[in-house]
Amino acid sequence: MTISTIFTVIAVLALIGFSAARQRSVALVGGDTAKLHSLPRHYGYFGTACVLLPSITVFVLWLVFGQTVVESLMLSGLPDKVVAAYDGEIHILLNRIRIAVEQGSRIENDPDILNAAEHYFRLYKTGLWATFGLSLATGLMGMAFAVNKAHPSFRARNRFESILMVCLMVSSGIAIVTTLGIVASLLFESLRFFAEVPVGEFLFGLHWSPQTALRADQVGSSGAFGAVPLFAGTLLISFLALLVAGPIGLLSAIYLTQYANTTVRSIVKPVLEILAGVPTVVYGFFAAITVAPWLRRTGEGFGIPIAAESALAAGLVMGIMIIPFVSSLSDDAITAVPKELEEGSLALGATRSETITKVILPAALPGIVGAFLLAISRAVGETMIVVMAAGMRPNLTANPFEAVTTVTVQIVALLTGDQAFDSAKTLSAFALGLILFIITLGLNVAALRLVRKYREIYE
């Protein structure tokens, strides 16, 4: 029994519930659906909801609390000597048991750990079967309830819409709680980091070398946490990418909406948007194998030294990657401008270019600004292209011909490998994430104020 099997059975049961509730409602009126309060499909939707909601609830409860319950039961059955050996470090014991469940005696030879792993596996399977049985039972009960309610006077549509409204509210609440949880986790871990490293050193320090010593006699670990080079590299590469994607994306959107005929638009627009579906690692290979060597050879021809890994190579390729974001969203914003504005401008004698610059673009400004913001956010969050084309050197420079690194690349580097989670090196990743979050939030707020100030409002 697997989780995917449980989900599949629930889905099939929901389809059966839809069919059963719908057929019963039609059968009770002898096929004359005009006598029903709601359409037959609404009775079916109500039946599906009555099956899915309790079954999915049981399923989610298992996913959230199942492992914790199984681990608690397994630990309670361990010999006291085994638990005492890991006093205060139960997580290490649990990790050994989990690895033993997966690898068995190939990497584990302690008989107590192997017995605990076997017990853990049995408890997990038992819990999974219990979840399956309880999900199936609650689903069948929900189906029986829905079929019993499927009589002509039952307000199936109203009930289903009420259930749907509650589900939408719960989904919105989950999104809000998740966002607050992310912010809280960043803030909590960042405070732990700032308890070890001064905020001023982190925000205004010019040297980044997070290799902290694990032992008193260890050398070569300076532990410098000045993040200015990381933010400078992030801004430099994002600026170069926007220099490429901004004009090309906006001009292509203007051409496709104002000048291109239907045939050209139907071909060019899908081809342009294909760029958004290319994996970033492919862009990284393109930057490292094609663009970076070409830039270096070109620079040598003009006597300009360009590093093998440079911000310019990463910025150019990243700009190509985010062109579809600017183009597609700007296209939608321009298309949404009322045709009456364009026709009125042309009727008054304005040229096509004057209509675009004086009427259409000001009216589409909020959408265009949103497109640029999304492009900036995409560029700031990119990692693979920077690793492969710009390197990982925290170099404080404004020269696009030199190697730099970004915040996201350093976050990945800090959180990979065997590191102590409570060390300043690892905690600095959360501080970087928090500052990046604040900067992104500030950009969004500034953009909204700008849009409100210069937006054209038409009656």
C-alpha positions as CSV (number, residue, x, y, z in Angstrom):
1,M,0.0,0.0,0.0
2,T,1.4,3.4,-1.0
3,I,0.3,7.0,-0.7
4,S,-0.4,7.2,-4.4
5,T,-2.6,4.1,-4.2
6,I,-4.7,5.7,-1.4
7,F,-5.1,8.9,-3.5
8,T,-6.1,6.9,-6.5
9,V,-8.8,5.0,-4.6
10,I,-10.1,8.2,-3.1
11,A,-10.4,9.7,-6.6
12,V,-12.2,6.7,-8.0
13,L,-14.6,6.7,-5.0
14,A,-15.3,10.4,-5.6
15,L,-16.3,9.6,-9.3
16,I,-18.6,6.9,-8.0
17,G,-20.1,9.3,-5.6
18,F,-20.7,11.8,-8.4
19,S,-22.4,9.2,-10.5
20,A,-24.5,7.7,-7.7
21,A,-25.8,11.1,-6.4
22,R,-26.6,12.3,-9.9
23,Q,-28.4,9.1,-11.0
24,R,-30.5,9.0,-7.8
25,S,-31.7,12.6,-8.2
26,V,-32.7,11.9,-11.8
27,A,-34.4,8.6,-10.9
28,L,-36.5,10.1,-8.1
29,V,-38.2,12.5,-10.6
30,G,-38.5,9.8,-13.3
31,G,-36.1,11.6,-15.6
32,D,-37.9,14.9,-15.5
33,T,-35.1,17.1,-14.4
34,A,-37.3,20.2,-14.4
35,K,-38.7,19.0,-11.1
36,L,-35.3,19.1,-9.4
37,H,-34.3,22.2,-7.4
38,S,-30.8,22.1,-9.0
39,L,-29.3,20.7,-12.1
40,P,-28.4,16.9,-11.9
41,R,-24.7,17.7,-12.0
42,H,-24.9,19.8,-8.9
43,Y,-26.2,16.7,-7.0
44,G,-23.2,14.9,-8.4
45,Y,-20.8,17.7,-7.3
46,F,-22.3,17.6,-3.8
47,G,-21.7,13.8,-3.8
48,T,-18.1,14.3,-4.9
49,A,-17.5,16.9,-2.2
50,C,-19.0,14.6,0.5
51,V,-16.6,11.8,-0.5
52,L,-13.5,13.9,-1.0
53,L,-13.6,16.2,2.0
54,P,-13.6,13.6,4.8
55,S,-11.3,11.2,2.9
56,I,-8.7,13.9,2.0
57,T,-8.9,15.2,5.6
58,V,-7.9,11.8,7.0
59,F,-5.2,11.5,4.3
60,V,-3.7,14.9,5.1
61,L,-3.8,14.2,8.8
62,W,-1.7,11.1,8.2
63,L,0.8,13.1,6.0
64,V,1.2,15.7,8.7
65,F,1.2,13.7,11.9
66,G,1.8,10.1,10.8
67,Q,5.5,10.1,10.9
68,T,5.6,11.8,14.3
69,V,3.2,9.2,15.7
70,V,5.1,6.3,14.3
71,E,8.4,7.6,15.6
72,S,6.9,8.1,19.1
73,L,5.5,4.6,19.2
74,M,8.8,3.2,17.9
75,L,10.9,5.1,20.5
76,S,8.6,4.0,23.3
77,G,9.4,0.4,22.4
78,L,13.2,0.8,22.3
79,P,15.3,-0.6,25.2
80,D,16.2,2.0,27.8
81,K,19.9,1.6,27.2
82,V,19.6,2.6,23.5
83,V,17.6,5.7,24.2
84,A,20.0,6.6,27.1
85,A,23.0,6.4,24.8
86,Y,21.5,9.2,22.7
87,D,20.2,11.4,25.6
88,G,19.6,14.9,24.3
89,E,20.4,13.8,20.7
90,I,17.3,11.7,19.8
91,H,17.4,13.2,16.2
92,I,20.7,11.4,15.6
93,L,19.1,8.1,16.7
94,L,16.1,8.7,14.5
95,N,18.3,9.5,11.5
96,R,20.2,6.2,12.0
97,I,17.0,4.3,12.2
98,R,15.6,5.9,9.0
99,I,18.8,5.1,7.1
100,A,18.6,1.6,8.4
101,V,15.0,1.3,7.1
102,E,16.3,2.3,3.6
103,Q,19.7,0.5,3.5
104,G,19.3,-2.3,6.1
105,S,22.3,-4.2,7.2
106,R,24.5,-2.9,4.3
107,I,25.5,0.1,6.3
108,E,24.2,-0.7,9.8
109,N,25.4,-3.5,12.0
110,D,24.0,-2.5,15.4
111,P,21.3,-5.2,16.2
112,D,19.3,-2.7,18.3
113,I,19.1,-0.2,15.5
114,L,18.2,-2.9,13.0
115,N,15.4,-4.2,15.2
116,A,14.2,-0.6,15.7
117,A,14.2,-0.1,11.9
118,E,12.2,-3.3,11.4
119,H,9.7,-2.1,14.1
120,Y,9.5,1.3,12.5
121,F,8.7,-0.2,9.1
122,R,6.0,-2.4,10.5
123,L,4.4,0.5,12.4
124,Y,4.5,2.7,9.3
125,K,2.9,0.0,7.1
126,T,0.2,-0.5,9.8
127,G,-0.5,3.2,10.0
128,L,-0.7,3.4,6.2
129,W,-3.2,0.6,6.0
130,A,-5.2,2.2,8.9
131,T,-5.2,5.5,7.0
132,F,-6.4,3.7,3.9
133,G,-9.2,1.9,5.7
134,L,-10.3,5.1,7.5
135,S,-10.2,7.1,4.3
136,L,-12.3,4.5,2.5
137,A,-14.8,4.3,5.4
138,T,-15.3,8.1,5.7
139,G,-15.6,8.3,1.9
140,L,-18.3,5.6,1.8
141,M,-20.1,7.4,4.7
142,G,-20.0,10.6,2.8
143,M,-21.3,9.0,-0.3
144,A,-24.2,7.4,1.6
145,F,-25.0,10.8,3.1
146,A,-25.0,12.5,-0.4
147,V,-27.1,9.8,-2.0
148,N,-29.6,10.0,0.8
149,K,-29.8,13.8,0.4
150,A,-30.4,13.6,-3.4
151,H,-34.1,14.3,-3.4
152,P,-35.9,16.8,-5.6
153,S,-36.2,19.6,-3.0
154,F,-32.6,19.4,-1.8
155,R,-30.7,22.6,-2.6
156,A,-27.7,20.9,-4.0
157,R,-26.3,23.9,-5.9
158,N,-26.5,26.1,-2.8
159,R,-24.9,23.5,-0.6
160,F,-22.1,22.8,-3.1
161,E,-21.4,26.5,-3.5
162,S,-21.2,26.9,0.3
163,I,-18.7,24.0,0.5
164,L,-16.7,25.5,-2.4
165,M,-16.6,28.9,-0.7
166,V,-15.3,27.3,2.5
167,C,-12.7,25.4,0.6
168,L,-11.6,28.7,-1.1
169,M,-11.4,30.4,2.2
170,V,-9.3,27.6,3.7
171,S,-7.0,27.7,0.7
172,S,-6.5,31.4,1.1
173,G,-5.9,30.9,4.8
174,I,-3.3,28.2,4.1
175,A,-1.5,30.6,1.7
176,I,-1.4,33.3,4.3
177,V,-0.3,31.1,7.1
178,T,2.4,29.6,4.8
179,T,3.7,33.0,4.0
180,L,3.8,34.0,7.6
181,G,5.5,30.8,8.4
182,I,8.2,31.4,5.8
183,V,8.8,34.9,7.1
184,A,8.8,33.7,10.7
185,S,11.4,31.0,10.0
186,L,13.6,33.4,8.2
187,L,13.3,36.0,11.0
188,F,13.9,33.4,13.8
189,E,17.0,31.9,12.2
190,S,18.3,35.3,11.2
191,L,18.1,36.6,14.8
192,R,20.2,33.6,15.8
193,F,22.7,34.5,13.2
194,F,22.8,38.2,14.3
195,A,23.4,37.1,17.8
196,E,26.7,35.8,16.7
197,V,27.5,38.3,13.9
198,P,26.8,42.1,14.3
199,V,24.2,43.4,11.9
200,G,26.5,46.3,10.9
201,E,29.2,43.9,9.8
202,F,26.8,41.8,7.8
203,L,25.1,44.7,6.0
204,F,28.1,46.9,5.4
205,G,31.0,44.5,5.5
206,L,33.0,44.3,2.2
207,H,34.5,40.9,2.6
208,W,32.6,37.6,2.4
209,S,34.3,34.4,3.6
210,P,31.8,32.4,5.7
211,Q,34.3,29.5,6.5
212,T,34.1,29.4,10.3
213,A,36.3,27.2,12.4
214,L,34.8,24.0,13.7
215,R,37.7,23.4,16.1
216,A,39.9,25.7,18.1
217,D,43.1,24.5,16.2
218,Q,41.6,24.8,12.8
219,V,43.2,27.4,10.5
220,G,42.1,29.1,7.2
221,S,38.6,30.0,8.4
222,S,38.3,33.7,8.6
223,G,34.6,33.9,9.2
224,A,34.0,37.2,7.5
225,F,30.3,37.8,6.8
226,G,30.2,41.1,4.9
227,A,27.3,40.7,2.4
228,V,27.9,43.8,0.3
229,P,29.7,41.8,-2.5
230,L,26.8,39.4,-2.8
231,F,24.2,42.1,-3.1
232,A,26.4,44.1,-5.5
233,G,26.8,41.0,-7.7
234,T,23.0,40.3,-7.6
235,L,22.2,43.9,-8.6
236,L,24.8,43.9,-11.3
237,I,23.6,40.7,-13.0
238,S,20.0,41.6,-12.6
239,F,20.6,45.1,-14.1
240,L,22.4,43.6,-17.1
241,A,19.6,41.1,-17.6
242,L,17.0,43.8,-17.5
243,L,19.0,45.9,-20.0
244,V,18.6,43.0,-22.4
245,A,15.1,41.8,-21.6
246,G,13.4,45.2,-20.9
247,P,13.8,46.9,-24.3
248,I,13.5,43.6,-26.4
249,G,10.5,42.3,-24.5
250,L,8.6,45.6,-24.5
251,L,9.4,46.4,-28.2
252,S,8.4,42.9,-29.2
253,A,5.1,43.3,-27.4
254,I,4.5,46.6,-29.1
255,Y,5.2,45.1,-32.5
256,L,3.1,42.0,-32.0
257,T,0.1,44.0,-30.7
258,Q,0.3,47.1,-33.0
259,Y,2.1,46.2,-36.2
260,A,2.2,42.5,-36.8
261,N,-0.6,40.8,-38.8
262,T,-2.5,37.8,-37.4
263,T,-0.3,35.3,-39.2
264,V,2.9,36.7,-37.9
265,R,1.6,37.0,-34.4
266,S,0.3,33.5,-34.3
267,I,3.8,32.2,-35.2
268,V,6.1,34.7,-33.4
269,K,4.3,34.8,-30.1
270,P,4.4,31.0,-29.3
271,V,8.0,30.8,-30.5
272,L,9.0,33.6,-28.2
273,E,7.2,32.1,-25.3
274,I,9.0,28.8,-25.8
275,L,12.0,30.5,-24.2
276,A,10.2,30.5,-20.9
277,G,9.9,26.7,-20.9
278,V,13.6,26.0,-21.5
279,P,15.3,24.6,-18.3
280,T,17.7,27.1,-16.6
281,V,20.5,24.5,-16.7
282,V,20.3,24.6,-20.5
283,Y,20.7,28.4,-20.4
284,G,23.6,27.8,-18.0
285,F,25.3,25.4,-20.5
286,F,24.7,27.9,-23.3
287,A,26.2,30.7,-21.2
288,A,29.3,28.7,-20.1
289,I,30.0,26.9,-23.4
290,T,29.0,29.5,-26.0
291,V,28.5,33.0,-24.7
292,A,31.4,33.2,-22.1
293,P,34.1,32.0,-24.5
294,W,32.8,34.2,-27.3
295,L,32.9,37.3,-25.0
296,R,36.4,36.4,-24.0
297,R,37.6,36.0,-27.5
298,T,35.9,39.2,-28.6
299,G,37.5,41.1,-25.7
300,E,40.9,39.8,-26.6
301,G,40.4,41.1,-30.1
302,F,39.8,44.6,-28.8
303,G,42.4,44.3,-26.0
304,I,39.8,44.2,-23.3
305,P,40.4,41.5,-20.6
306,I,37.2,39.5,-19.9
307,A,37.2,36.7,-17.4
308,A,36.2,33.2,-18.4
309,E,33.3,33.5,-15.9
310,S,31.9,37.0,-16.0
311,A,28.8,38.9,-14.9
312,L,28.3,40.0,-18.5
313,A,27.9,36.4,-19.8
314,A,25.4,35.6,-17.0
315,G,23.5,38.9,-17.5
316,L,23.2,38.5,-21.2
317,V,21.9,34.9,-21.1
318,M,19.6,35.7,-18.1
319,G,18.2,38.6,-20.1
320,I,17.4,36.2,-22.9
321,M,15.7,33.9,-20.5
322,I,13.4,36.6,-19.0
323,I,12.4,38.1,-22.4
324,P,9.1,36.1,-22.5
325,F,8.1,37.3,-19.1
326,V,8.3,41.0,-20.2
327,S,7.0,40.4,-23.6
328,S,4.0,38.2,-22.7
329,L,2.8,40.2,-19.8
330,S,3.3,43.5,-21.6
331,D,1.4,42.1,-24.6
332,D,-1.5,41.2,-22.3
333,A,-1.4,44.7,-20.7
334,I,-1.4,46.5,-24.1
335,T,-4.1,44.2,-25.5
336,A,-6.3,45.1,-22.5
337,V,-6.3,48.8,-23.3
338,P,-9.8,49.7,-24.7
339,K,-9.9,49.9,-28.5
340,E,-11.9,53.1,-28.3
341,L,-8.8,54.9,-27.0
342,E,-6.7,53.9,-29.9
343,E,-9.4,54.6,-32.5
344,G,-10.1,58.0,-31.0
345,S,-6.5,59.0,-31.1
346,L,-6.1,57.9,-34.7
347,A,-9.4,59.7,-35.6
348,L,-8.0,62.9,-34.2
349,G,-5.0,62.8,-36.5
350,A,-2.4,61.2,-34.3
351,T,0.1,58.9,-36.0
352,R,0.5,55.3,-35.0
353,S,3.7,56.0,-33.1
354,E,2.1,58.9,-31.3
355,T,-0.9,56.8,-30.3
356,I,1.3,54.2,-28.9
357,T,3.5,56.5,-26.9
358,K,0.9,59.0,-25.8
359,V,-2.2,56.8,-25.3
360,I,-1.6,53.1,-25.2
361,L,1.6,52.8,-23.2
362,P,0.4,55.2,-20.4
363,A,-2.9,53.2,-20.2
364,A,-1.0,49.9,-20.0
365,L,1.6,51.2,-17.5
366,P,0.5,49.1,-14.5
367,G,0.7,45.9,-16.5
368,I,4.0,46.9,-18.0
369,V,5.5,47.7,-14.6
370,G,4.2,44.4,-13.3
371,A,6.0,42.7,-16.2
372,F,9.2,44.4,-15.4
373,L,8.8,43.5,-11.7
374,L,8.3,39.9,-12.5
375,A,11.3,39.9,-14.7
376,I,13.5,41.4,-12.0
377,S,12.2,38.9,-9.4
378,R,13.0,36.1,-11.9
379,A,16.5,37.4,-12.4
380,V,17.2,38.0,-8.7
381,G,16.1,34.4,-7.9
382,E,18.1,32.7,-10.6
383,T,20.9,30.4,-9.5
384,M,22.0,27.9,-12.2
385,I,23.1,30.5,-14.8
386,V,25.1,32.4,-12.3
387,V,26.9,29.3,-11.1
388,M,27.9,28.2,-14.5
389,A,28.6,31.5,-16.2
390,A,29.5,34.1,-13.5
391,G,31.2,31.8,-10.9
392,M,31.0,31.8,-7.1
393,R,33.6,34.4,-6.3
394,P,32.3,37.1,-3.9
395,N,33.9,40.0,-5.8
396,L,32.9,43.6,-5.0
397,T,33.0,45.2,-8.4
398,A,30.9,47.1,-10.9
399,N,33.0,45.8,-13.8
400,P,30.7,43.4,-15.8
401,F,33.8,41.7,-17.3
402,E,34.8,40.1,-13.9
403,A,33.5,37.1,-12.0
404,V,30.9,37.8,-9.3
405,T,28.3,35.8,-7.4
406,T,24.8,36.4,-6.1
407,V,22.8,35.9,-3.0
408,T,20.9,32.9,-4.2
409,V,24.1,31.1,-5.3
410,Q,25.6,31.6,-1.8
411,I,22.4,30.4,-0.1
412,V,22.7,27.1,-2.0
413,A,26.4,26.8,-1.3
414,L,25.8,27.5,2.4
415,L,23.0,24.9,2.8
416,T,24.6,22.0,0.9
417,G,27.2,19.6,2.3
418,D,27.9,18.4,5.8
419,Q,27.5,21.5,7.9
420,A,26.4,22.1,11.5
421,F,23.0,23.7,11.2
422,D,23.5,26.0,14.2
423,S,26.8,27.4,13.0
424,A,27.1,31.0,11.8
425,K,28.0,29.8,8.3
426,T,24.7,27.9,7.9
427,L,22.6,30.5,9.7
428,S,24.0,33.2,7.4
429,A,21.9,31.7,4.5
430,F,18.7,32.7,6.4
431,A,20.0,36.2,7.0
432,L,20.7,36.5,3.3
433,G,17.2,35.3,2.5
434,L,15.7,37.7,4.9
435,I,17.5,40.7,3.5
436,L,16.7,39.6,-0.1
437,F,13.0,39.3,1.0
438,I,13.0,42.8,2.4
439,I,14.6,44.3,-0.7
440,T,12.1,42.5,-3.0
441,L,9.2,43.7,-0.8
442,G,10.6,47.3,-1.0
443,L,10.8,47.1,-4.8
444,N,7.2,46.0,-5.0
445,V,6.0,48.7,-2.7
446,A,7.9,51.4,-4.6
447,A,6.5,50.1,-7.9
448,L,2.9,50.2,-6.6
449,R,3.4,53.8,-5.5
450,L,4.9,54.6,-8.9
451,V,2.0,53.0,-10.7
452,R,-0.6,54.9,-8.6
453,K,1.1,58.2,-9.2
454,Y,1.4,58.0,-13.0
455,R,-1.4,55.7,-13.9
456,E,-3.8,57.0,-16.5
457,I,-7.5,56.6,-15.5
458,Y,-10.1,56.7,-18.3
459,E,-13.9,56.8,-17.9
